[in-house]
Amino acid sequence: MCGICGQFNYRNLDPVRAEVIRAMTRTMVHRGPDDEGEYLSGPLGFGFRRLSIIDLGGGHQPMSNQNQTVWVVFNGEIYNFPVLRKELEARGYVFQSRSDTEVIVHGYEEWGLDVLDHLNGMFGFAVWDEKARRLVLARDRAGIKPLYYKLESDRLFFGSEVRAILAGTGEKAELDPVSLNLFLRYRYTPSPLTLFKRIRKLAPGTRLVIENGECRVERYWNYRAEPFSPMPSVEQAESELLDLYKQAVRRQLISDVPLGLLLSGGLDSGLLLALMNLEGTDHKTFTVGYGESFADDELSEAAATAKALGARNYSVRIDRATFESTLPKIMSYLEEPVASASVVPMYFVCQKAREEVTVALVGQGPDEMFAGYKRHLGVHYGAWWRTLPAWLRAVLKEGLSLLPRSASIKRGLYSLDVPDRMRRYQQVFSIMPADVIDSLFKDGLLPAGAGDRILECWDGLEPLLRNMDELGGFNYLEVRSSLPDELLIYADKLSMAHSLELRVPYLDHDIVEYVERLSTGFKIRYGSSKWLHRRVCRRFLPGEVVRRRKKGFAVNVVDDWFRNSITGKIQETLMDDASLMYGYLRPEAVRGLVRRHQAGESDNHKILFSLVVLEEWLRHFTSK
């Protein structure tokens, strides 16, 4: 796990200055405290910071082949590198290290751009082909590792973090109003956009190629999920899924440094611990919570899971004062604002884990693949809803609208009635209607239809999910959009803030591609979500763990703070005329949201938390 950066003057061919690469590299010391390196060749410059995980004595980057015609800087892990190494050695390639980086070097020599089809792992990397004068940037299929870039008319800057690009260009951060609109509507900024004007991030499963003075961005993971025909039996699917889980965990336990697990009280991380035990015992687990006074706290439940499975559990407890006081620092590490209340507990559990280990597994993925959220029930049963006569749907919607604080119900029912599939999915992701979000902005700041730009971000995905059922198509989109751009982006940034590598076994692409071929009946059955996944869990976990209600690092505790009251620092931020958000938003519109929330007329806690997060982001990145 590392930080990479670079500059390529692809048209003017001016030499890259060493001091620019060093300035970029210095911004990411937290990503790689163990080593640094640089490579300069005329118009091309690479910078690198290393967190040593595999081949501690070797593996220095930038790394090249023997005749120095192919150079690589790489952030991440290639889990199948032992297999690839044997294959490449059989083809005559000689390896100088035990590092997984070297399989990218020789793999590119052998397969060119198709090397990406051979890699199983998480990565953001750059390859410089000296002979072809070609630069390639690539991001892993699931988008576990981020890679940012800024493309100008004659030069390109790139980095694992935005701060490296800002250091390279020497420019002040500017906010993109269209991306701000998307952030407020969805609580994250969809790839390839960022909140920074003119700075983009590669979407999951895509690559950027510059050669002959031209640049193209293309999707290399074009997996078309064709449903199994016939569908496997329940017993067969359960066995095959378990085998895939075991293989992924076994691959991802490879490490030359201490390794542990981030453990909640739920199914997903509990199953990971059980599967880790198949490869060896005495694991360390790490949990965060808010204390027993909160009904949704997981400290005791995670400790019970760890005890039942023979792990040593370490916990950290935070409170509301800690949450509010730490939020500004967390926004600085995130770079891209993500309005999820779990960012704060994630920061502290990673901090705790780094005291004991350098690598930790985390259980993200099954909720998106197996329909673990409430919204998935709506998506699944939406097809039934649309079969009802229009008059009956209207009566039911009118009746439900009379319920207090029913905005989310009305929004959900509206989304089910949208005839176009991709627009229907868009509405499910939205936390508020487009017209409400647009009304927050000052006049003349937004182009028409700004909130629909997310459909452009999904461009090219619709044909790939066309043969999937309604819920399967939505899950397909989640894995390629909300999961990497929200959950995975903050997991990467907040773990690397503490020089901790996080691995996500459930997002092994073999698992993802298998699950995407299953019908909805394997995900939701008898009103129960994550149905097949739960069957696998029952083989390894005590019954009380399998039956627990989903909580997820006590995120509902923080949601309750915003749902039930707007006080203290939170209220001060939203009501302060000097808040930087009011350079873009109308104060009276924001305060209207606050008043309606406090009066109990509507539940606006999600958008209000998003506004607090926005203000902290603005104060860090645009006020300097």
SVG drawing of the C-alpha trace seen along z (x, -y; Angstrom):
<svg xmlns="http://www.w3.org/2000/svg" viewBox="-58 -36 77 65">
<polyline fill="none" stroke="black" stroke-width="0.4" points="0.0,0.0 1.5,-3.3 1.1,-6.7 1.9,-7.4 2.0,-10.6 3.4,-12.0 3.5,-14.4 3.6,-13.9 4.1,-16.8 2.6,-14.8 2.6,-17.6 5.1,-20.3 7.7,-17.6 9.3,-20.0 11.4,-18.2 9.6,-17.5 11.4,-19.2 12.5,-17.0 11.4,-19.6 7.8,-19.3 7.7,-15.5 9.2,-15.8 6.6,-18.4 3.9,-16.1 5.4,-13.0 5.8,-14.8 2.1,-15.4 1.5,-11.6 4.0,-10.6 1.1,-9.2 0.4,-6.7 4.0,-5.5 6.2,-6.2 8.7,-3.4 10.3,-4.4 10.3,-7.0 11.5,-7.1 11.3,-9.1 12.0,-8.6 12.4,-11.3 12.8,-10.9 12.4,-14.1 8.7,-14.9 7.8,-12.1 8.2,-12.1 7.0,-9.5 6.9,-9.9 6.4,-7.2 5.8,-6.7 5.8,-3.1 4.1,-1.3 6.0,2.0 3.8,5.1 5.4,7.7 9.2,8.1 10.1,5.6 13.8,5.4 13.0,5.2 10.1,3.8 11.6,0.3 9.7,-1.9 9.5,-3.2 10.4,0.2 11.5,1.1 12.3,4.1 16.0,5.1 16.6,2.7 14.6,-0.1 12.1,-0.5 9.0,0.1 8.6,-1.7 5.8,-1.3 4.5,-3.1 1.9,-1.0 -0.4,-1.4 -2.3,1.6 -1.8,5.4 -1.9,8.0 -3.1,11.1 -2.5,13.6 1.1,12.5 2.6,15.8 0.6,17.5 1.4,14.8 5.1,14.9 5.3,18.6 3.6,18.1 5.9,15.2 9.0,17.1 7.9,20.0 7.8,17.5 11.4,16.5 11.1,13.4 13.7,13.0 12.5,11.5 14.8,9.3 12.5,9.1 9.7,10.9 7.4,7.9 4.0,8.1 4.9,4.9 7.2,6.8 4.4,8.9 2.9,5.7 6.2,4.7 6.7,8.1 3.0,8.6 2.9,5.4 5.9,6.5 4.1,9.8 0.4,8.7 0.5,4.9 -2.7,3.2 -4.3,6.7 -2.2,7.2 -5.2,5.7 -7.3,8.8 -4.8,11.0 -4.6,9.1 -6.6,10.1 -6.2,7.3 -6.8,3.7 -4.7,1.1 -4.1,-2.3 -1.0,-2.3 0.9,-4.0 3.0,-2.4 5.5,-4.3 6.4,-2.5 9.6,-4.2 9.6,-2.7 6.0,-3.4 6.1,-6.7 2.9,-5.6 1.6,-6.4 -1.1,-4.1 -3.1,-4.8 -5.4,-2.1 -7.8,-1.6 -8.9,1.8 -12.3,3.3 -14.1,2.6 -12.5,-0.8 -10.9,0.1 -7.9,-2.1 -8.4,-5.7 -6.5,-7.4 -7.0,-11.1 -5.8,-13.1 -5.9,-16.6 -5.7,-16.7 -4.6,-20.0 -4.1,-20.8 -0.4,-19.7 0.2,-18.0 -1.2,-15.6 -0.9,-15.4 -2.0,-12.3 -1.9,-11.0 -3.3,-8.6 -4.7,-11.8 -5.9,-15.2 -3.4,-17.0 -0.5,-15.7 -2.1,-17.2 -2.6,-20.5 1.0,-20.5 2.1,-19.7 0.1,-22.4 0.6,-25.0 -3.0,-26.0 -5.6,-26.8 -8.5,-24.4 -11.7,-25.5 -15.2,-24.0 -17.2,-22.6 -20.9,-23.7 -22.2,-20.8 -20.3,-18.3 -21.6,-20.1 -25.1,-19.6 -24.5,-15.9 -22.8,-15.6 -25.8,-17.2 -28.2,-15.0 -26.4,-11.7 -24.0,-12.3 -21.0,-11.5 -19.5,-12.6 -19.8,-10.0 -16.7,-9.0 -15.2,-10.5 -16.2,-13.8 -14.8,-15.3 -15.7,-18.4 -12.5,-19.9 -13.0,-21.8 -11.0,-20.2 -9.7,-17.3 -11.1,-13.9 -10.8,-10.4 -10.7,-7.2 -13.9,-5.2 -13.6,-1.7 -12.4,0.7 -11.2,-2.0 -7.8,-3.1 -6.4,-6.3 -4.0,-6.0 -1.9,-8.8 0.1,-8.1 0.9,-10.1 -0.2,-13.3 -3.7,-12.0 -5.6,-10.9 -8.4,-8.3 -10.3,-7.0 -11.8,-3.5 -13.5,-0.9 -11.5,2.4 -13.9,4.3 -16.8,4.7 -18.3,7.7 -21.8,8.4 -23.6,10.4 -25.5,13.1 -27.9,15.0 -27.0,18.6 -29.1,20.9 -30.2,23.0 -29.8,21.4 -27.8,23.5 -29.6,25.2 -29.5,23.6 -27.1,26.2 -24.8,25.8 -24.8,22.0 -24.1,22.1 -21.1,24.4 -19.7,22.5 -20.0,19.2 -18.3,20.5 -15.4,21.8 -15.0,18.4 -15.0,16.8 -12.3,19.2 -10.1,18.6 -10.4,14.8 -9.6,14.8 -6.7,17.2 -5.2,15.0 -5.7,11.8 -4.0,13.1 -0.6,12.9 1.6,10.5 5.1,10.0 3.7,7.8 1.1,8.2 -2.5,8.6 -5.9,8.2 -9.6,7.6 -12.0,4.7 -14.9,6.3 -18.4,5.1 -21.1,7.1 -22.7,8.3 -22.5,11.1 -20.0,9.9 -16.9,9.3 -17.9,12.2 -17.8,14.6 -14.4,13.2 -13.0,14.0 -14.3,17.5 -12.8,17.9 -9.5,16.5 -9.5,19.1 -9.5,21.8 -6.0,20.5 -4.7,20.1 -5.9,18.8 -5.1,16.2 -6.2,13.2 -6.5,9.6 -9.8,7.8 -10.7,4.1 -14.1,2.5 -15.4,-1.0 -18.5,-2.1 -20.3,-4.8 -20.9,-2.9 -23.7,-0.8 -26.1,-3.8 -26.8,-3.6 -29.1,-0.8 -27.2,-0.5 -23.8,-0.2 -21.8,2.9 -18.9,3.0 -20.3,5.9 -21.6,7.8 -18.3,7.6 -16.5,8.7 -18.8,11.7 -18.2,12.6 -14.4,12.4 -14.6,14.5 -16.7,17.2 -14.2,17.4 -11.1,17.2 -9.8,13.8 -8.2,11.0 -10.5,8.0 -9.4,4.4 -12.0,1.7 -12.2,-2.1 -15.0,-4.2 -15.9,-7.7 -18.7,-10.2 -20.5,-13.1 -17.9,-15.7 -15.2,-13.6 -17.3,-13.1 -17.8,-16.9 -14.3,-17.9 -12.6,-15.4 -14.8,-16.0 -12.6,-18.8 -9.5,-16.7 -11.3,-13.8 -12.5,-16.0 -8.9,-17.0 -7.9,-13.4 -10.9,-12.5 -10.3,-15.2 -13.6,-14.4 -16.5,-15.0 -18.6,-11.9 -21.6,-12.5 -21.7,-9.2 -21.8,-9.3 -19.5,-6.2 -16.5,-8.2 -15.7,-9.2 -15.8,-5.7 -13.9,-4.4 -11.1,-6.9 -10.8,-5.8 -11.0,-2.1 -8.2,-2.4 -6.2,-4.4 -6.7,-1.6 -5.8,1.1 -2.6,-0.5 -1.3,-0.2 -1.2,3.5 -1.1,4.4 -0.2,2.9 -2.9,4.7 -6.6,5.3 -9.4,7.0 -12.8,5.4 -16.2,6.8 -17.5,4.3 -19.4,5.6 -22.1,8.1 -24.8,5.5 -24.4,4.1 -24.1,7.5 -26.8,9.3 -29.3,6.5 -28.7,5.8 -30.2,2.3 -33.8,1.3 -33.8,-0.4 -33.3,3.0 -36.7,4.2 -38.3,1.2 -36.3,1.9 -37.2,5.6 -40.9,5.2 -41.2,2.1 -42.0,4.3 -45.1,5.5 -46.0,1.9 -45.9,0.9 -48.5,3.6 -51.1,1.9 -53.7,-0.3 -52.7,-3.9 -55.7,-5.0 -54.9,-2.5 -51.2,-3.7 -52.4,-7.3 -54.8,-6.4 -52.0,-4.6 -49.5,-7.4 -52.0,-9.9 -52.7,-7.9 -49.0,-7.4 -48.2,-11.0 -50.4,-11.9 -48.0,-10.1 -45.7,-12.5 -42.2,-13.0 -42.9,-10.8 -40.6,-12.4 -38.5,-9.3 -41.6,-7.1 -43.0,-9.6 -39.6,-9.8 -39.4,-6.0 -42.8,-5.6 -42.0,-8.3 -38.9,-6.4 -40.8,-3.2 -43.1,-4.9 -40.3,-6.2 -40.5,-4.3 -36.9,-4.6 -34.7,-2.1 -31.5,-4.1 -33.5,-7.2 -35.5,-5.0 -32.2,-3.9 -31.1,-7.5 -34.1,-8.4 -33.4,-5.5 -29.9,-6.9 -31.2,-10.5 -31.7,-11.7 -33.9,-14.6 -35.8,-15.6 -33.8,-17.4 -35.9,-20.6 -35.3,-20.9 -31.5,-20.5 -31.5,-23.0 -33.4,-25.5 -30.6,-25.7 -28.2,-27.2 -27.8,-30.9 -29.3,-32.0 -27.2,-31.5 -24.7,-29.1 -26.0,-25.8 -26.6,-24.8 -29.9,-23.1 -30.2,-19.5 -27.1,-19.5 -28.4,-16.7 -28.8,-14.4 -25.1,-14.4 -24.9,-11.2 -26.5,-9.5 -23.5,-10.6 -21.2,-9.2 -23.0,-5.8 -22.5,-6.1 -21.9,-2.7 -23.1,-0.6 -26.7,-0.2 -26.0,2.2 -23.9,4.4 -26.8,4.8 -29.6,5.1 -30.1,8.8 -30.3,8.6 -33.5,8.4 -34.5,5.2 -32.7,5.7 -29.7,7.4 -29.2,4.3 -29.4,2.0 -26.8,4.1 -24.6,4.1 -24.7,0.3 -24.0,0.0 -20.9,2.1 -19.6,-0.3 -20.8,-3.6 -22.0,-4.2 -19.8,-1.5 -16.5,-2.8 -17.3,-6.4 -18.7,-6.5 -17.7,-3.6 -14.5,-2.5 -13.2,-6.0 -13.4,-6.9 -12.1,-3.5 -9.0,-4.1 -8.4,-7.6 -9.1,-7.1 -7.0,-3.9 -4.1,-5.5 -4.3,-8.5 -2.9,-6.0 -0.6,-4.1 -2.9,-1.1 -3.7,1.1 -7.3,2.3 -8.2,5.3 -11.8,6.2 -12.0,9.9 -15.7,9.9 -14.9,7.6 -12.7,10.1 -13.9,9.9 -14.5,13.6 -17.0,13.3 -18.6,10.2 -19.0,11.8 -20.5,15.0 -23.1,13.2 -24.1,11.0 -25.2,14.0 -27.6,15.1 -31.3,14.3 -32.9,12.1 -34.3,15.2 -30.8,15.8 -30.6,12.3 -34.2,11.7 -36.4,14.6 -39.4,14.6 -38.7,10.9 -35.2,11.7 -32.2,10.0 -28.8,11.4 -30.4,14.8 -27.7,17.0 -25.0,15.1 -26.8,15.8 -26.9,19.5 -23.1,19.5 -22.8,17.5 -24.9,20.1 -22.2,22.7 -19.7,20.8 -21.4,18.3 -23.5,18.8 -27.2,18.3 -27.3,15.1 -24.8,13.5 -26.8,14.5 -30.0,13.1 -28.5,9.7 -30.0,6.6 -27.6,4.7 -25.9,1.7 -22.6,1.1 -20.1,-0.7 -23.0,-2.3 -23.8,-4.7 -27.4,-4.9 -26.3,-6.6 -25.0,-9.6 -28.1,-9.6 -30.2,-9.9 -28.3,-13.0 -29.2,-14.7 -32.7,-13.3 -33.7,-14.3 -31.9,-17.7 -29.8,-20.3 -27.8,-21.9 -24.3,-23.0 -21.6,-23.3 -23.9,-21.8 -26.5,-24.5 -23.8,-27.2 -22.3,-26.0 -25.7,-26.1 -26.9,-29.4 -23.6,-31.4 -23.7,-34.0 -19.9,-33.7 -20.1,-30.0 -18.3,-29.5 -21.2,-27.4 -23.2,-30.6 -20.9,-31.6 -22.8,-29.1 -26.0,-28.4 -28.9,-30.6 -28.9,-31.0 -32.7,-31.3 -33.1,-28.0 -30.7,-26.2 -32.3,-27.6 -35.7,-26.6 -34.5,-23.0 -33.3,-23.5 -36.6,-25.0 -38.7,-22.3 -36.5,-19.6 -36.7,-21.2 -40.5,-21.6 -40.9,-18.0 -42.4,-18.7 -39.8,-16.7 -36.8,-14.6 -33.8,-16.5 -31.0,-15.0 -29.2,-13.5 -29.0,-16.8 -28.2,-18.8 -25.3,-16.5 -24.2,-16.8 -24.1,-20.6 -22.0,-20.4 -19.6,-18.1 -19.5,-20.6 -18.7,-23.5 -15.8,-21.6 -14.5,-20.7 -14.7,-24.3 -12.8,-25.6 -10.0,-23.2 -9.5,-23.2 -10.8,-26.6 -10.0,-29.1 -6.2,-28.9"/>
</svg>
